[in-house]
Amino acid sequence: MTVEQRIWLLERQHRRLRLAFILVVAFGAVGLGGLVADTYSPPILPLWIEARRFLLVDAEGTRRAELWPGGFAFWDDNDNLRAILSVSPDGTAFYLNDENGKKRLVLGAGQRRRADGTVTTYPESSIHLYDADGKRTWQAP
């Protein structure tokens, strides 16, 4: 075998190896791209979610908000009820509580049950302001 024949065989072998390497890299890139696309694809969201109540919690599992057919409520970092919007046959009412969970403002109509079982009725279009002790300081009408 002459030197020229050996060089020609070596060059042919080199071209084949280079082509094989390019094909392996190309197919590997396509395969990795497919894996990455599967890993990072956006989630498929349902068109709607049905439930009677929804409870929203933060990363630590602390209750932050709740939604139900008659209204919704919000809690603070210390799990104190801070705000309620309520819609009922008695009327619509908006309640704001302080950082201790005591009511400070009531707007609108409705009834509020206390822990001791007593019920307070608020007439339509009313505003009630309370002090830190829970005593009514002002109301209209």
FENJORA-V977755 format. One record per residue. N is the residue number from 1. RES is the residue in one letter. PHI is phi as a letter, one per 40 degrees, with the letter a starting at -180 (* if undefined). NEAR is the number of other ideal C-beta (glycine too) atoms within 10 Angstrom. Layout:
# FENJORA-V977755
n=[N & N]
res=[RES & RES]
phi=[PHI & PHI]
near=[NEAR & NEAR]
This chain:
# FENJORA-V977755
n=[1 & 2 & 3 & 4 & 5 & 6 & 7 & 8 & 9 & 10 & 11 & 12 & 13 & 14 & 15 & 16 & 17 & 18 & 19 & 20 & 21 & 22 & 23 & 24 & 25 & 26 & 27 & 28 & 29 & 30 & 31 & 32 & 33 & 34 & 35 & 36 & 37 & 38 & 39 & 40 & 41 & 42 & 43 & 44 & 45 & 46 & 47 & 48 & 49 & 50 & 51 & 52 & 53 & 54 & 55 & 56 & 57 & 58 & 59 & 60 & 61 & 62 & 63 & 64 & 65 & 66 & 67 & 68 & 69 & 70 & 71 & 72 & 73 & 74 & 75 & 76 & 77 & 78 & 79 & 80 & 81 & 82 & 83 & 84 & 85 & 86 & 87 & 88 & 89 & 90 & 91 & 92 & 93 & 94 & 95 & 96 & 97 & 98 & 99 & 100 & 101 & 102 & 103 & 104 & 105 & 106 & 107 & 108 & 109 & 110 & 111 & 112 & 113 & 114 & 115 & 116 & 117 & 118 & 119 & 120 & 121 & 122 & 123 & 124 & 125 & 126 & 127 & 128 & 129 & 130 & 131 & 132 & 133 & 134 & 135 & 136 & 137 & 138 & 139 & 140 & 141]
res=[M & T & V & E & Q & R & I & W & L & L & E & R & Q & H & R & R & L & R & L & A & F & I & L & V & V & A & F & G & A & V & G & L & G & G & L & V & A & D & T & Y & S & P & P & I & L & P & L & W & I & E & A & R & R & F & L & L & V & D & A & E & G & T & R & R & A & E & L & W & P & G & G & F & A & F & W & D & D & N & D & N & L & R & A & I & L & S & V & S & P & D & G & T & A & F & Y & L & N & D & E & N & G & K & K & R & L & V & L & G & A & G & Q & R & R & R & A & D & G & T & V & T & T & Y & P & E & S & S & I & H & L & Y & D & A & D & G & K & R & T & W & Q & A & P]
phi=[* & c & c & c & c & c & c & c & c & c & c & c & c & c & c & c & c & c & c & c & c & c & c & c & c & c & c & c & c & c & c & c & c & c & c & c & c & c & c & b & c & c & c & c & c & c & c & a & b & b & a & c & a & b & b & b & b & c & c & c & g & c & c & b & a & a & b & a & d & c & i & a & a & b & b & c & c & c & g & c & c & b & a & b & b & b & b & a & c & c & h & b & b & b & b & b & b & c & c & c & g & c & c & b & a & b & b & g & b & i & b & b & c & c & c & c & g & c & b & b & b & b & c & c & f & b & b & b & b & b & c & c & c & g & c & c & b & a & a & a & c]
near=[6 & 7 & 7 & 8 & 9 & 10 & 10 & 11 & 11 & 10 & 10 & 10 & 10 & 10 & 10 & 10 & 10 & 10 & 10 & 10 & 10 & 10 & 10 & 10 & 10 & 10 & 10 & 10 & 10 & 10 & 10 & 10 & 10 & 10 & 10 & 10 & 9 & 8 & 7 & 7 & 8 & 5 & 4 & 5 & 7 & 6 & 4 & 5 & 7 & 5 & 8 & 7 & 8 & 11 & 11 & 12 & 12 & 11 & 5 & 6 & 7 & 12 & 15 & 15 & 15 & 17 & 15 & 13 & 7 & 12 & 17 & 15 & 18 & 17 & 20 & 16 & 11 & 10 & 10 & 14 & 16 & 18 & 15 & 20 & 16 & 20 & 14 & 12 & 6 & 15 & 17 & 15 & 22 & 15 & 22 & 15 & 20 & 16 & 11 & 10 & 13 & 14 & 19 & 18 & 14 & 22 & 16 & 20 & 17 & 24 & 13 & 15 & 9 & 10 & 5 & 5 & 6 & 8 & 8 & 13 & 11 & 20 & 13 & 12 & 11 & 17 & 14 & 20 & 14 & 19 & 12 & 9 & 7 & 12 & 7 & 12 & 10 & 9 & 13 & 8 & 7]
